[in-house]
Amino acid sequence: MDANDMRSKSIKDLQEELKSSEKELFVHRMQQSTGQLTQTRLLKKVSRDIARIKTFLNEKARQSVVEES
């Protein structure tokens, strides 16, 4: 997902995306532990996506605090 796409999403959409990415990461970890995961790069990709989503959520939270003041 592109950074510009994430910036345009609402907090609710980002939270849903975070939840689905965390589920996806869990599935990939289970596949890796059972030897079924052939594309190990997916673990790194999904982990980075989760970090990126959390960064944008924090950014939006800071913006809302600044706007309230």
PEFEN-V73182 format. One record per residue. PHI is phi in radians with two decimals (999 if undefined). Layout:
BEGIN
((PHI) (PHI))
END
This chain:
BEGIN
((999) (-1.40) (-1.10) (-1.14) (-1.12) (-1.19) (-1.13) (-1.42) (-1.38) (-1.40) (-1.09) (-1.08) (-1.11) (-1.16) (-1.15) (-1.14) (-1.10) (-1.10) (-1.09) (-1.20) (-1.19) (-1.16) (-1.13) (-1.09) (-1.10) (-1.05) (-1.08) (-1.13) (-1.14) (-1.16) (-1.11) (-1.16) (-1.20) (-1.65) (1.45) (-1.64) (-1.47) (-1.67) (-1.88) (-1.18) (-1.15) (-1.13) (-1.07) (-1.17) (-1.11) (-1.17) (-1.08) (-1.21) (-1.10) (-1.09) (-1.09) (-1.13) (-1.12) (-1.11) (-1.09) (-1.21) (-1.11) (-1.13) (-1.08) (-1.18) (-1.13) (-1.12) (-1.12) (-1.19) (-1.18) (-1.16) (-1.19) (-1.28) (-1.31))
END
